[in-house]
């Protein structure tokens, strides 16, 4: 079970890197793929969507951690 915990931590680090790169990308881009100029309002909407995805991923990771801890205590 220690391998599962190590994998859990590694996956979380990968997720954090993905979200950090996504946030940096949203913050620095001037024009999106459709050619639309990125105003502060559009960037905030993009950050909100990224935040919602982040919350969903965190919830799934916490549920997985609950089951990992439950299985290791038995």
C-alpha distance (Angstrom), angle and dihedral (degrees) to the residues before:
residue distance angle dihedral
X1 . . .
X2 3.79 . .
X3 3.80 88.6 .
X4 3.80 90.3 57.0
X5 3.81 90.9 52.2
X6 3.81 91.2 49.3
X7 3.80 90.1 48.9
X8 3.82 89.5 48.3
X9 3.81 90.6 55.0
X10 3.80 92.0 45.4
X11 3.80 92.1 50.6
X12 3.81 90.3 49.1
X13 3.80 90.9 52.5
X14 3.80 90.1 50.4
X15 3.83 90.2 49.9
X16 3.80 91.2 50.3
X17 3.80 90.9 50.9
X18 3.81 91.1 49.0
X19 3.79 92.3 50.5
X20 3.81 92.9 45.0
X21 3.80 91.2 51.7
X22 3.81 90.1 46.6
X23 3.80 92.1 50.8
X24 3.81 92.1 47.8
X25 3.79 90.3 48.0
X26 3.80 92.1 51.1
X27 3.79 91.3 45.9
X28 3.80 98.0 51.6
X29 3.79 104.1 35.9
X30 3.77 117.9 103.9
X31 3.81 99.2 -170.5
X32 3.80 127.9 25.1
X33 3.80 126.7 -137.9
X34 3.80 92.3 -86.1
X35 3.80 91.1 55.8
X36 3.80 94.6 -108.0
X37 3.81 115.7 147.2
X38 3.80 109.4 -118.8
X39 3.79 111.2 -122.0
X40 3.81 121.0 -172.5
X41 3.82 89.3 -103.7
X42 3.80 92.8 54.9
X43 3.81 90.4 46.4
X44 3.82 90.5 52.4
X45 3.81 90.3 51.3
X46 3.81 89.2 50.2
X47 3.82 90.6 49.2
X48 3.82 89.9 49.1
X49 3.81 91.3 52.7
X50 3.80 90.2 47.5
X51 3.81 88.7 49.5
X52 3.80 92.4 51.8
X53 3.81 90.4 50.9
X54 3.81 88.8 48.0
X55 3.82 91.3 52.9
X56 3.82 91.4 49.8
X57 3.82 91.4 50.5
X58 3.82 91.3 47.6
X59 3.81 91.1 51.2
X60 3.81 91.6 51.1
X61 3.81 90.8 47.5
X62 3.81 91.9 49.9
X63 3.80 91.7 49.2
X64 3.81 89.4 49.9
X65 3.81 90.6 48.5
X66 3.80 90.1 51.3
X67 3.80 91.4 56.0
X68 3.81 92.5 44.0
X69 3.79 91.6 52.5
X70 3.79 91.6 44.2
X71 3.81 91.4 53.0
X72 3.82 93.8 47.4
X73 3.82 95.3 51.4
X74 3.80 93.9 58.1
